[in-house]
Amino acid sequence: MKLALLSDLHANLQALDACLAHARQQGATRYALLGDLVGYGADPCAVIDRVVQLAANGALVLKGNHDALAVAPSAQGARLEDATSLWTHQQLSADQRTFLASLPLTGHIGHCWLVHASAEAPEQWRYVDDERSALASLDAATRHPGVRYVFGGHVHHQTLYYKGRSHGLMAFAPTPGVAIPTPAHRRWIATIGSVGQPRDGQPLAMYALFDAAQARLTFHRVPYDHAGAAAAVRRAGLPEYFAKRLEEGR
C-alpha cells in the first residue's frame, strides 16, 4: 500500500488537483485526508465534491477545526477565520455541511493512526509543533494496539519525529522527494504539511506518501497555480490577506 496523506486543503482546488495528480504519478494506492478541507480558500464546494468522490472510492477523511467552523460558524466574527467560516458556511449545500459534520476526528489504516491535530484530545485541536507536543500525541495514539505511526496536519509544516531508545523524541526537517526509512520497530510521528496553504515562504503545495510495504515516508512539495488560487480568493471577495498569503507561501 502506498498511502497518500493530504491535510489542510483549505478550499484550494488548484493545489488539491496538483497534489492528487502528483500522488497518482508516484503510485498512490490509497488516500487519507486529514481535515481542514475548507476555510480561507475560494473553492469550498468544488473541493468537497472532490473529497466526497475520493471517499466513495475508499479514502479515509477526517474533520479539522475549520470544517467544524464551517458547519457551525462563530457568531462573534472577531477573527479572520470567523469571517471566512461564515462565508464558507453560506457557500456550502446542506448535503456538504452534513458531510463535514459526519466526519470523524481520528482514524487508522494498518499500523498508522491518523488525526488532524494531536491524538491527545483531538477535539481540542492542539498543535504538534515541538518534541514535547509530538510525544504527547504519539503516546496517546500508540496506546492503541499495533500503532507505530502517527500522521497529522494542522501546523502547515512538514516535520518528522521519531522515538529511539531514549524516552524523548528527535525531530528533523525532511528533504522533499527523498524517501526516509521508517522501520516499524521504532515509533514515528509526522506533520505532513498543508496542501492548500503552505506557510514556509514557498508557494508549493505539501503532502506525504507512506509506502507501508517498504516502511518509507516521502514528503513532497508540488508546484501549482498559486496565482490562480489567489485570483479566485479576490474574485470571491475574501480578505486580501488570504490571497497574498497564497502568493507568498506564508
C-alpha positions as CSV (number, residue, x, y, z in Angstrom):
1,M,0.0,0.0,0.0
2,K,1.2,3.5,-0.9
3,L,-0.9,5.9,1.2
4,A,-1.1,9.5,0.1
5,L,-1.5,11.8,3.1
6,L,-3.1,15.2,2.5
7,S,-4.2,17.8,5.0
8,D,-5.2,21.4,5.3
9,L,-6.6,21.7,1.8
10,H,-8.3,25.0,2.8
11,A,-10.6,25.1,-0.2
12,N,-7.6,25.5,-2.6
13,L,-8.8,23.5,-5.6
14,Q,-5.7,24.2,-7.7
15,A,-3.4,22.9,-5.0
16,L,-5.5,19.8,-4.4
17,D,-5.7,18.8,-8.0
18,A,-1.9,19.2,-8.4
19,C,-1.2,17.0,-5.3
20,L,-3.6,14.3,-6.4
21,A,-2.1,14.2,-9.9
22,H,1.4,14.0,-8.3
23,A,0.4,11.3,-5.9
24,R,-1.1,9.2,-8.8
25,Q,2.2,9.6,-10.6
26,Q,4.0,8.3,-7.5
27,G,1.8,5.2,-7.5
28,A,-0.5,6.1,-4.6
29,T,-3.0,3.3,-4.0
30,R,-4.9,4.8,-1.1
31,Y,-5.7,8.3,0.2
32,A,-6.2,9.8,3.6
33,L,-7.4,13.4,4.0
34,L,-6.6,14.7,7.5
35,G,-9.0,17.6,7.8
36,D,-9.4,21.3,7.2
37,L,-10.9,20.7,3.8
38,V,-12.3,24.2,3.8
39,G,-11.6,27.7,5.2
40,Y,-9.6,30.6,3.8
41,G,-9.8,29.5,0.1
42,A,-12.3,30.3,-2.6
43,D,-13.5,26.9,-3.8
44,P,-15.0,25.0,-0.8
45,C,-17.8,23.4,-2.8
46,A,-15.5,22.0,-5.6
47,V,-13.0,20.8,-3.0
48,I,-15.7,19.0,-1.0
49,D,-17.0,17.4,-4.2
50,R,-13.5,16.1,-5.0
51,V,-13.2,14.7,-1.4
52,V,-16.6,13.1,-1.5
53,Q,-15.6,11.3,-4.7
54,L,-12.4,10.1,-3.1
55,A,-14.3,8.9,0.0
56,A,-16.6,7.0,-2.3
57,N,-13.6,5.2,-3.7
58,G,-12.2,4.3,-0.3
59,A,-10.4,7.3,1.0
60,L,-10.3,8.0,4.7
61,V,-11.5,11.5,5.5
62,L,-11.2,13.3,8.9
63,K,-12.6,16.5,10.3
64,G,-10.5,19.6,11.1
65,N,-11.2,22.7,13.1
66,H,-12.1,24.7,10.0
67,D,-14.5,22.1,8.9
68,A,-16.2,22.3,12.3
69,L,-16.3,26.1,12.0
70,A,-17.8,25.9,8.5
71,V,-20.7,23.7,9.9
72,A,-21.3,26.0,12.9
73,P,-19.6,29.4,12.3
74,S,-19.0,31.6,15.2
75,A,-21.5,34.4,15.9
76,Q,-18.7,36.6,17.2
77,G,-16.9,37.2,13.9
78,A,-13.9,38.8,15.6
79,R,-11.2,36.7,14.0
80,L,-10.4,36.3,10.3
81,E,-11.2,32.6,10.4
82,D,-14.6,33.5,11.8
83,A,-15.4,35.7,8.8
84,T,-14.3,33.1,6.3
85,S,-16.1,30.3,8.1
86,L,-19.4,32.2,7.8
87,W,-18.7,32.8,4.1
88,T,-17.8,29.1,3.6
89,H,-21.0,28.1,5.5
90,Q,-23.1,30.2,3.1
91,Q,-21.5,28.6,0.0
92,L,-22.0,25.0,1.0
93,S,-25.1,23.0,0.3
94,A,-26.9,21.3,3.1
95,D,-25.5,17.9,1.9
96,Q,-22.0,19.3,2.0
97,R,-22.4,20.6,5.5
98,T,-23.9,17.3,6.6
99,F,-20.8,15.5,5.1
100,L,-18.4,17.8,7.1
101,A,-20.4,17.3,10.3
102,S,-20.3,13.5,9.9
103,L,-16.5,13.2,9.6
104,P,-14.6,11.5,12.5
105,L,-11.7,13.1,14.4
106,T,-9.4,10.1,14.1
107,G,-8.9,7.0,12.0
108,H,-6.4,4.2,11.4
109,I,-5.1,2.3,8.5
110,G,-2.9,-0.7,9.3
111,H,-0.2,0.5,11.8
112,C,-1.0,4.2,11.1
113,W,-3.0,6.4,13.4
114,L,-4.5,9.5,11.6
115,V,-5.6,12.7,13.2
116,H,-5.9,16.4,12.2
117,A,-4.2,17.9,15.3
118,S,-3.0,15.9,18.3
119,A,-4.0,12.4,19.2
120,E,-4.1,13.7,22.7
121,A,-7.6,15.1,23.0
122,P,-8.1,15.6,19.2
123,E,-11.3,17.6,19.8
124,Q,-9.2,20.4,21.4
125,W,-7.1,21.0,18.2
126,R,-3.8,21.1,20.0
127,Y,-0.8,21.9,17.8
128,V,2.0,19.4,17.4
129,D,4.9,21.8,16.8
130,D,7.7,20.6,19.1
131,E,9.1,17.4,20.6
132,R,7.0,17.7,23.8
133,S,3.7,18.1,22.0
134,A,4.7,15.4,19.5
135,L,5.5,13.0,22.3
136,A,2.1,13.6,23.9
137,S,0.3,12.8,20.6
138,L,2.5,9.8,19.9
139,D,2.0,8.4,23.4
140,A,-1.8,8.8,23.1
141,A,-2.0,7.1,19.7
142,T,0.3,4.2,20.5
143,R,-1.9,3.2,23.4
144,H,-4.0,1.6,20.6
145,P,-2.6,-1.9,19.8
146,G,-0.4,-2.1,16.8
147,V,0.0,1.6,16.1
148,R,3.6,2.5,15.1
149,Y,3.0,5.7,13.1
150,V,1.0,8.8,13.7
151,F,0.3,11.3,10.9
152,G,-1.4,14.6,11.3
153,G,-1.7,18.1,9.9
154,H,-2.8,21.4,11.4
155,V,0.6,23.1,11.8
156,H,1.2,23.7,8.0
157,H,4.8,22.5,8.3
158,Q,6.5,19.2,7.4
159,T,8.4,17.6,10.3
160,L,9.2,14.0,11.3
161,Y,9.8,12.9,14.9
162,Y,10.9,9.5,15.9
163,K,11.3,7.7,19.2
164,G,14.5,5.8,19.6
165,R,16.0,4.1,22.7
166,S,15.6,7.2,25.0
167,H,12.2,8.5,26.3
168,G,12.4,11.7,24.2
169,L,11.8,12.3,20.6
170,M,14.1,13.5,17.9
171,A,12.9,15.9,15.1
172,F,14.2,16.8,11.7
173,A,13.0,18.6,8.7
174,P,12.7,16.3,5.7
175,T,14.1,17.0,2.2
176,P,11.2,17.0,-0.4
177,G,11.2,13.9,-2.6
178,V,13.7,11.9,-0.6
179,A,12.3,8.7,0.9
180,I,13.0,8.3,4.7
181,P,13.3,4.8,6.1
182,T,10.8,4.5,8.9
183,P,11.2,0.9,10.3
184,A,8.3,-0.3,12.4
185,H,10.5,-1.3,15.3
186,R,10.6,2.4,16.2
187,R,7.6,4.7,16.7
188,W,7.1,7.7,14.4
189,I,5.0,10.9,14.3
190,A,4.9,13.3,11.4
191,T,3.2,16.5,10.5
192,I,2.6,16.3,6.8
193,G,2.2,20.0,5.9
194,S,-0.6,21.8,4.1
195,V,-1.9,21.2,0.6
196,G,-3.6,24.5,0.3
197,Q,-1.8,27.0,2.5
198,P,1.9,26.5,2.8
199,R,3.5,28.9,5.3
200,D,7.2,28.5,5.0
201,G,7.8,31.1,2.3
202,Q,7.5,28.8,-0.6
203,P,4.2,28.7,-2.6
204,L,4.4,25.0,-3.1
205,A,1.7,22.5,-2.0
206,M,2.7,19.9,0.5
207,Y,1.7,16.3,1.1
208,A,3.4,13.0,2.0
209,L,3.4,9.4,0.7
210,F,3.8,6.5,3.0
211,D,5.0,3.2,1.5
212,A,3.8,0.7,4.1
213,A,5.4,-2.3,2.4
214,Q,8.8,-0.7,2.3
215,A,8.3,1.3,5.5
216,R,9.4,4.6,3.8
217,L,7.9,8.0,4.1
218,T,8.4,10.7,1.5
219,F,7.5,14.3,1.9
220,H,6.6,16.1,-1.3
221,R,6.4,19.8,-2.4
222,V,4.3,20.3,-5.6
223,P,4.2,23.4,-7.8
224,Y,0.6,24.6,-8.5
225,D,-1.2,27.6,-9.9
226,H,-1.0,29.6,-6.8
227,A,-1.6,32.8,-8.8
228,G,-4.9,31.3,-10.0
229,A,-5.8,30.3,-6.4
230,A,-5.1,33.9,-5.2
231,A,-7.1,35.4,-8.0
232,A,-10.0,33.2,-7.1
233,V,-9.8,34.4,-3.5
234,R,-10.0,38.0,-4.7
235,R,-12.9,37.2,-7.1
236,A,-14.8,35.7,-4.2
237,G,-14.4,38.9,-2.2
238,L,-12.5,37.2,0.6
239,P,-9.9,39.2,2.6
240,E,-6.8,40.3,0.5
241,Y,-4.6,38.8,3.2
242,F,-5.6,35.3,2.2
243,A,-4.7,36.0,-1.5
244,K,-1.3,37.5,-0.6
245,R,-0.6,34.5,1.7
246,L,-1.0,32.1,-1.2
247,E,1.2,34.2,-3.5
248,E,4.0,34.4,-0.9
249,G,3.5,30.9,0.7
250,R,3.1,32.5,4.2
